[in-house]
Amino acid sequence: MPWRSTWLLWLLLMLLPFFVSAEWMELSEEAESLFPRATRMKASSDHLPITEIYQLDQPIGYVFETDDLTDFPGFSGETINMRVGLDTEGRIVGVVLLRHHEPIFLHGLGETALTDFIEQYRGLSLKQQVFVGSNQQRIASDKVVYFDGVTKATVSVLVVHDTLLSAARKVAQSRLTGFGSATKARLNTEQFLQKSLNELLLEGALLQWTVSDEQAASLFDRDLNLLRDARDDENDNLPYIDLSVAVLNPPTIGVNVLGEAEYLRIMSALDPGDIAVLVGSSGGYRLVADDFVRGTTPARFSLMQDGSPLVLRDADLYHIAPPTFVSPLLDFDQVFIFTFSEQSGFDPAEPITVGMRVQLKKNFLEFESVEAITQYVLPDTLLIAVSPPKPPLPLWQRLWIDRQLEIAILGVYLSLLTALFAFQHRLSAFGHLLHPVRWGALAFVVLFIGFYAQGQLSVVNIYTLLLSLWHGFDITVFLLDPILFVLWSYVFVSLFLWGRGLFCGWLCPFGAMQEAVTVLAEKLRIRQWQINEKLHSRLIYAKYLVLVVLVSTAFYRLCRTSPIVEHPCSQSLLPLFVSTRSGIGGVRAFSTL
């Protein structure tokens, strides 16, 4: 019979996305443990091997394995692989150890020591600098975190540290704002140009940073006597800070500063991909304190890019042979070579922020930390440009592309629905097909629009629109959920053409479920409650009370959301528009064509 063909067509249309749309994956237990609010996930659409985590259609984080992004061999010669969860604020939400072959943990200390160490990274922001197992005097700061190391396993835990932060920073640079972007250049390690020390200084290839006592007092906004008390050298003729910094890998810097033989010795001692930074100090406040341990991370000195710290490590290359320099002008009280890996996302084309932290003793019990910074910008002559990747599409465009199949299916249904209402008088001759077509449509609305595409329109969406109009309309907020945007646009136009019957009878998943439940109850002969007219006339006004409660609750929830711009309600436009799926409810009128 014809109605059976119609029913089969609607059924195939309804089930098509469940078989074709393979980009969305079932939420794994591992992802759910890292992101309890997650509802679904999908693999990255670009070259980066990560899994994107969503709450409905709003990205809330990323899950990745460190082996896919970094290659730091451990003490065993093999990498330590971890699964990491990173949220959209650049904060590590959890780390799971997947594989390692470190003998100290397998045959000595036990794996619990390693997992306990890794657990310390939960909640760490990539904007913070981490010191692992440091015995130096701890400098109090919101930007600095101290983690306990593992005795007898120094190499292994430092490999874990470098692996974890380098992989997380790569993901943050590719997906988040404020963490840098794709590398624009690499260091030129092939070309050598003979230059004097003064030429290197004038070009900016060598940074010389000098701060007098008076300048330090102004820079730190602290009392001069308090700063002088923190000096390591009481000789007032020395500047407070006197640092020279040079990235040694380009031969134009390394050979001209160290000489060819010393340059080759330093480069041969580095691990593949390491960046070596020479730092010399001659000031009253020294580069490192007396309790500094060779081979560890300096507490006073730091390098950062785009607000994220570069993980420094003392290369300990001068414990036997003293440093030598081509120019006699380079005469330092302290000289160190610190290294960090280019896998950390270092971009030599971007400015390097050089920082010195000073620990001030306010009284016998209270200390405070102040920091001075300057910029070190390598000249273009020392760089080789890297072809920039195509800029990423705006988030709303990526979401429309990701959901293009769902949009197409919904578009087909809306087109057929429009034709049905536009030519309803002509189609009235085929009234015997109304019921099978209608039930196929209601099944589609419930299963596809309601459960799968999460397209239930809500009164809270209207409330969100009003707030947006009040605080400055931004259409991109509403474009972030393409299904809701298409449905709201269609309903807005159809209300003027055919009234609310089209939406309530043919588009509302909640109304379709109401109708289905009613018919099912009649088929199963479930007795329905009958309310007398007197009670009905009194209770009918309760719906207005429910409406007030819902709107008040929505407003309270709206303003409790953490703001990212000035107005406290502005950030929540997106979550309410995208995530709210509650039905409109109330009495429904069903069109009978």
N, C-alpha and C positions, 0 to 999 in steps of 0.2 A: 504494500500500500504506500501511497505517496508520503503519508505522515511518518512512516518508518524511515524513509530516506532522509527526511528533514531532521528527524531525531538523531540519526547516525551522523549527519553533517555537523550538528551542534555538539555532539559528544566528541567527535574528532577534533573540532575546533577548541573545545574546552581542555582536552588532554594534551594537545600539541606542545605547549610550553614545557610540560613535565618531561617530555622525551627529548626535545630539541635543545632546550636551554641548559647546556652543560657547564656554563661558566660559573654558576653558583654551585657550591659544594655543601654537602651536609656538614654541619658544625661538628668538628672533632672534639673529643674529650679533652685533648691537650689545649686546644684553643679556648674551650669553655672554662677550663680551670684558670687560665691566664686572664680571660675577659668574661666574668660572670654575666655581664649585661649583653653579650653578643647573641645575635639571632641567626646570623649566617656569615659565610666567608667565601672568598674566591681568590684564585691565583692572580698574581700581578699580570697586567697586560703588556708590560714592557720586559726588557732584558733582566731586570732585577729579580732574583729568585726569592720572593717573599710572598706571604699570604696576607691579603687584606681582610680585616675583620670589621664587620658592620653590626650596628644595632638598627634593624630594619634597613633603611637605605642610607644611614648616616655612618661614615667611617669613624671608628673609635680606636683603632690601633693596627699593629702589624705583628705578625709572627714570622720568624725566620730562624734558620740554622746558621751558626757561625762559620761552618766549613764551606758554605756556599758563597761567603763574602770575604773571608780572610784566609791566610795560610801562615800561621805562626807555629812552627814545630816546637813541641815541648821537650822536656828532659829525655823522653823516650825516643825522640826523633819524629814522632807523629803528632798530629794536631789534637787539640781537645775540643770536641764538638759539643755545642750547647744549643738548646732551643730557647729563644728569647722572645719576650713580649714587650713591645714598645708602644706606648699610647701616643695620641696625637699632640701631647704637650712635650714630647721628648723625654718622658720619664719611663724607666724600666719597671714594668709591672710584675715581672717574674722571670726566673731563669731555671731551666731544667737541664741537668747534665745528661747527655746522651751517650757519649763514648769517650774513653781516655785509656791510655796505656802507661800512665805515670807509675813507675815502680815503687816510689816512696809511699803511695797510697794503696797500691795493690798488695804490696808485701811488707808494709811497715805500719804506717799510721792508720790505715783503714780509710774507706771512702767517706765515712761520716765527716772527717775533718775537711775534706774537699767540698762536700755539699754544704757544710756549715759556712765555709768561707764564701761560697757562691751566693748563699742566701743574703749576705750583707748588701748585695747590689739591688735587692728589691726596693723600689721607691726612689732610686737614685736618679737625679736629673742629669742629663748630658751637659748642662751648663755648669755643673759642679766639678771641682778638681779633687781627685782621690789620691790619698797617700796610703799605701799598703804597708803595714808593719813598720811604720816610721818611728824611730826612737828619738827623733829630733824634738826640740821644744815645740809643742803644738801651738800653732797660731790660730786663735779663734776667729772664725769668719763663716758667714752663711754660704760662701762660695767654695769652702774647703771642707772635705769629709775625710775622716781617718778611719780606715778599716784595719781590723786585726789580721795579721798575717798568720802563716802556719810555720812553726819552728821546724827546721830541717827540710822544708819544701819551698824555699824561696823562689827557685827558678820556675817551678810549676805554677805557683800562684801568680807570679808576674806574667807568665804566658796567658793564664786565664784572664787576667786583668786587661792585657793588651788586646787579646782576641775579642773579648766581650765589648769593650768600648769602641774599638775600631769598627766592628761590624755594625753596632748600633748607630754610630755616627754616620756611616754610609747610608743607612736607611733614612736617618733623619735629614740628611742633606738632599736626598732625592725626593722625599715626600713632604717634609715640613718646612715652614718658613722660619727664618731666624737661626738656621744652622748651616748657612752656606749653601752652595749649589755645586753643580758638576764642575770638575777641575777645568780651568781655562788654559792652563799652561803647565809645562814641566820644566825642570831645571836643565839647562844646557851643560851637559857634562862632557861634550865632545870638543868644544872649541876652547882654545886658550889664547888670551890676549895679555901681553906684558903690560902691567900697570904699576904705578907707584902707589904707596899707601895713601897719599893725599888725593890721588885720582879716584881711588876706591871710596874714600870718604865723601868726596864731592858728588860722586855718582849715586851714593846711597848704598853701595854694595857692602860697605862696612859701617855699622852703626856705632857711634860714640856718644854716650849719654852721660852728661855731667850735671849734677845738682848740688848747689852749695847749701850750707846750713840755712841761710835766710830763705833761699828758694824752697827748700824742703818744708820750712815752717809755713810758708804761704801755700805750697802745694798740698800739704796734708791738713792745713788749717788747725795746727796744733802749736802749743807753746814751744818756743825754741829750746828752752832748758829741758823740757820733757824729751824732745828728740835727741838732744845731746847726751842725755843719760843712756840712751839706747845704742850709742855708738860703740863699735868694737875697738876702734882706735881713737885715743884721746887727743891725737895730734890735730889741732884746729886748723892747721894749714891744708889738710886734706879735704877735698869736697865731701859732702855727706854721701853722695852716690857717684861713683865713677865706673861705668861699665862700657866695655866694648863687646859687640856681638857680631858674629859673622857666620853665615851658612857656608860650610866648607866644600860641599860637593862640587859646585862649578869650579873647574881648574883656574879660571880667571881670578877667583877669590882664594881658593885653597893654596895654589902654588905660589901666588904673589905674597901671601901672608906667611906660610909655613916653609916654603922651599919645596922643590920637587920630591926629594927623598922622603921628607917628613909627611908630605901630602900622600904619597903612595903608601906609606906605612899606615896612616890613619884610615885611608879608604879600604885597604886590604883587611883591616881588622873589623870592619863593619859587616853586619849581616845584610843580605840582599834586600834592597828597598829601604834601608835606614838612611835618615837624614842626619848629618852631623852638624852641630852648632857649637862653635867656639865662643866661650864667654870668659872674659878677663875682668878682674876687679882690682881697683886701687883706691877705693874710697874709704871713708871712716866707717861706714856701715857695709860690712863685707857681703860678698855673694852668698856664702853659706856660713852657718854658725860653727863653733868649735866641735859640736857633737855630731856633725854631719858624717854619715857613713858612706864610704865610696861604693859606687854601684847602685845607689838608691836614687830616689826622686828628691830634688831640692825643695825645701819648704819656703824659702824666701823668694826664689826666682821662678818665673813662670812665663810660658809662651801660650798665646791664645789666638784663635781665628774665629771670627763671627760669633764671639761670645763663648765658644767651646774650647776647653783647654787641650793643648797638645800634650800627650803623655810622654813626659821627659824621663830619661834615665841617664845617670852618669855612666859614660863608657869606660871609665877607669883606665884610660890609656896613658896616664902620666904617673903611675905608681912606681915605675922603675926609671924610665928615661924622662928627664926634665923637658919641659916644652922649649922649643926653639922657634925663633921668628926671623924672617928675612930682614925686617926693619928694626933698628934699635929703638924706635919710638914706642914699640909695644913692650912695655915693662910693667908687669902686673904683680900684685901681692898674691892673688889667687887666680889660677887658670884651670878651667874645666872644659871638657868636651861632652856635651849632652846629646843624646840621640833620641829620635822618635821615628816611627814608621810612616812611610808615605801611604800605607794602607789606612791610616787614621783619617784620611780625607784631606790631607794637607794640599793647599793650592798655592804655589809660589807666586801666582799673579795677584793674590789678595794680600792686603797688609797684615803683618804679624804684630800682634800686641805684646810688647815686652813689659813685664810687670815686676816690681820689687815690693815685697810686703815687709813692713816694719812692725815689730812687736813692742808696744809701749807699756811700761809698768806704771799704772796710775797710783797704786798703793801696794801694800804687802799682799793683798788678796786679789786684786782686780787688775786684769790686763785688757788691752784692746789692740786690735790690728788695723793698720792703715796701709793703703796701697797706692803707689805711684805707677803710672803707665806712660809709655811712649810708643810710637809707631816705627816699625822697621819695614820699609818697602823696597823690595829688590828691583833693580832697574830692568827694563825690557831687554837689554842686551844680553842678560844672563838667562833668558827664558826662551822656550820654544812653544809657540802657540799650539793649542790643541783644538781641533774643530769642535765647536760647541754643539751639544745635542739640540734637537728641536725643542723649543720651549713647550712645557706640558700644557695641555688644554685646560681651561678652567674646569673646576670640579663639576659644575652643573652640566657642562658639555660631555664630560666623561660619563656621567651618570645616564644621560640620554643615550649615548652610544652603547653603554652596557645593557640598557634595557630596551633596545630598539625592537627586539622581537616581541616583547610584551606590549610595547606601544603599537606595533603593527597589528597585533591580534586585537587589541582594544579598538584600534581605528576601524578594522573590518566590522567589528560588532556594532560600533556606533554608526557606521555608514548604513548597515542593514537596518538598524533601528530607526534611523532618520527616514530611509525609504519606506519603512513600514508605517510610520506616522504620516508621512507626506502623501502617501497613496492609500490611506486606510479605507477610503470610500470605494475605490476600485477593488481593493483586496477583500472587501466584505463578502464578495461572492464565494470566497474560499474559506468561509467561516468554520468549516469542519476541521481545518488545519490549525485553528487558533490554539487549542489546548496543547497539542504536542509541541508546537513551536514555542509557546509560552513556557512550558515546563523545561524545555531545553534551554531557553534563555535564562530562567531562574537558576537552573543548575550551573550554568556558566557564570552568572553573577556571583553566586555563593562561593563556588570553588575557585574560579580564576580571579575575578575582581576582588573578592573578599579575602579568601585564605591565602592565595598565591601572590597576587600583586599588591595586597594590602591597600586596596583602594576604597576603603569605607570613608565617605565624606563625613565630617563632624562639625558641629556647631562651634567647637573650639577653634577650628580652622578659620571660621569667620571672625572670631575674636582676635585671632592672630593677625588677620588682615587689617582690622581696625587699629590695632596697636602699631602696625607697620605704617599705616597712613598718618597716624598721630606723630610718630617719631622719625618720619622720613622714609618714604616708600622705596624699597629695593626689590625689584622683580627677581633678581637672582636667588633670593631666599626661597621664593615659591617655585622656581625652576629646578630646585634641588630634588624634588620628587615629581618626576614626569607624569606618573599615573594620576596622581592627585591633581596636577596642573591641568592635564587634558580633561579629566572628569569635571573639575570645577568650571572650566571654560565652556564645556559643552552644556552643562546644566544651566549655567547663567544664560546662554542664548536660548536654550529650549524652553526655559520658564516663560519667556515672552511669546513663544510660538504655540506651545501646547499646555502650559501650566505645569503644576507639580506632578501630574499623573505619570509623565514619562519617567521622571527620576524615581518616584516612590514605587511604581509598578514594574519598572524594567531595569533599573540601575542600582538600587540600594540593596546591598547584601543583607543588611539587617531586616529589611522589609521582606525580602525573598525568604529568609529563614522563618519569619513569622508566618508567612503564608503556607510554607511547607509544613510547619509544625501543626498549623490548624487543620490542614487536609489530612495529615498523618493521624492526628487525634481522632478525626471523624472516621477514618478507615479502621482504626483500632478500637473504635467505640469507647474512647476515653471520655468519661463524663466531665463536662466543663462546669466551672463555677458560674452561678448566676447571681448577679448583684442586683438588689432591688433598686428602683429608681430613686428612692429617697436617699439611700446611702451613696448612690452614684452621684447625685447632685451635690453632695457634700465633699466627696473625695476628688471630684474633678479638678478642684483648685489645687490639689496637692502637686500637680505637675509643675505649677509655677514655682512652688517652694523648691522642688528638685532642681529646676533650672537655675534658680538663684544660688543654690548650694554648689552646683557644678561649676558655674561661672566664677564664683568666689574662690572655690578650690583651685581652679585653673589659674586665676590671677595670683593667688598666693604661691602656687608652684612656680609660676612664671618669674616672679620677682625674687624667689629664693635661688634662682640659677646664678652661678658665678658669672659676673660680667666680664666681657672682653673689650667693651667700649664704655663710654661714659655712662650711658643710661642703664640702670640696673635691670631693665626688662628686655634690653635689645638683643642679647644673645639667645634668648629662649624662643625667638620667632622661629628659628629653624627646627629645634626639637619638637615644638608643638605642631608645626605644620607637617613635618615629616613623620613623626612618630605616633601621633594621636590617631587611633583607629576606632574610637568609641562611636556607637551609632547615634543618630538623631533621635530615634524613638518617637513615641506619640502615636496618634491615630493615623493610619495610612489610607489613602484612596488609591485604588488600583484601576488603571485605565482598561476599558473593555473595547477599545477601538470604536 
